[in-house]
Amino acid sequence: MEAIWLYQFRLIVIGDSTVGKSCLIRRFTEGRFAQVSDPTVGVDFFSRLVEIEPGKRIKLQIWDTAGQERFRSITRAYYRNSVGGLLLFDITNRRSFQNVHDWLEEARSHVQPHSIVFLLVGHKCDLEAQRQVTRQEAEKLAGAYGMRYVETSARDAINVEHAFTELTRDIFALVRSGDITIQEGWEGVKSGFVPNVVHSSEEVTKSDRRCLC
Amino acid sequence: MEYETKSGRAGPGNPTSPRQSVRKNLDFEPLSTTALILEDRPANLPAKPAEEAQKHRQQYEEMVAQAKKRELKEAQKRRKQLEDRCKLEESIGTAAQTWNQEILPHWSTVCTSRRVRDLWWQGIPPSVRGKVWSLAVGNELNITHELYSICLARAKEKWNTTAAPTTETETEDAGSSDRESSLELIKLDISRTFPQLCIFQKGGPYHDVLHSILGAYTCYRPDVGYVQGMSFIAAVLILNLDTADAFIAFANLLNKPCQMAFFRVDHSLMLTYFAAFEVFFEENLPKLFAHFKKNNLTPDIYLIDWIFTLYSKSLPLDLACRVWDVFCRDGEDIFVQPFEGISRHHEDHLHPSALRPGSCNAVYSYLPEFTWSRQLLL
């Protein structure tokens, strides 16, 4: 049975090859770390519900993309219909951090006329000994772009929930304030099934039945 | 049987005291609860009436008989399985013989015959699979083993020169001109190719072979270079062919129009393939097509993965090889055939709502596993 959700947000996850995009998404949607992982070819998507406030659930549709430059022309078609994005780099790979700017440019030029709420993610933070990018410089960069910065680890399940929920909350606030609106023909934000205010258990079952059909 | 000895000892006519028999029986058969049924009751309770005892004995005998029957059935089933397996092995053996003695020596004349095509559809025996693939893919590009050696030597030269200076600043400089040098990406992807098989990882038996083929290809076709997905195709070939022959098959396979269009990411051509696929899909599986449409599951989401890896990433390897058999026989029509196999099954057996949006990764990662029925396999 489809669970009840207030909105559906479409998020896109981008960043260089092997920074850990798929592993981060899998940790978030499946709750486990994939010890073995193969390269993403083209795009793929996953989904999960997030409860941002008691009783307020958002369905996240998370688009995973191939990191290889060759696939840019394919993946860029998916920016337009995304409301949020996680821009990943690997804290143990300096080049992936240097490419953050290019990724952002790429996204911004293809999302027109919409815009994407981005979160900068320094991934693989469990590998502290191999760190090549300091937290300070990453925070500085994020600040310059007006984004939040968070460090995550899919392997040790650090900040994974936090990263997705924070981004979801930010988008939700913008939807609530009217800065982001639902538009026909745009997949970024969709409104879901909204139940009437439920008082008794009897009504719960009723509304459940209704959404089954 | 234990039952006999026990019933003899604990039977109603037995003179041993009940207490004793309890202890004895516990020593004797602690595992079975049936002992309790047959047991005389403890001394402080009235004895079991004769008919009840009789009834219990009868029930016990029935249970034993049933268990025996079940065991017999299991044994029969096992024997049947073994027979089937032997038969299968035998048929693979004879098929291999047919391929080796009758088909391969006269390839050019018989390869289009009805009989060969039928045999082909049933699956190529693993021992001749590589040879048949090679012949079917052909060598339009006239690549020789020497050319492979030359390309490989050039690749090695390249990765030796880039491997030597690995200080941070150097790689940064390299990054600005060629931000994702193919050679580096190949290295990263080799160990991510069929990771569960543990043969392509660093130190694994096929790591260097895969590295060589992909490296040589980037020197042979610098205009195409390395594209993610290729490593899977090369890996499947390596598992069935010698290195140089695998390279020849690899280069020729990638040179086919559909593969070229995708690996060069030729957008307009890709869209044409997607459109053709959708037409076929709608004609053959209208129900599922409508469901996909409703949930915005467009071909770009699953076909890219399927075509770039020729199904080898999303299907179990043995199934993927079967699909490749057919691909070598029928060409790119295959892209719709496995899909048809997958989906037709689902249209019949699964309510389309099982394919909810968001289970798309499931659509191609585990859906095929239980749909391509095993009978299609060798």
Interface residues (C-beta under 8 A of the other chain):
Chain A: E2 D16 S17 T18 V36 S37 D38 P39 T40 V41 G42 V43 D44 F45 F46 S47 K59 Q61 A66 Q68 E69 R70 F71 S73 I74 A77 R94 R95 Q98 N99 D102 Q132 E187
Chain B: E168 T171 E172 G175 R179 E180 L185 L188 D189 R192 T193 F194 P195 Q196 G225 V227 Q228 G229 S231 F232 V265 H267 N296 D300 I301 I304 D305 F308 T309 K313 R356 P357 G358 C360 N361
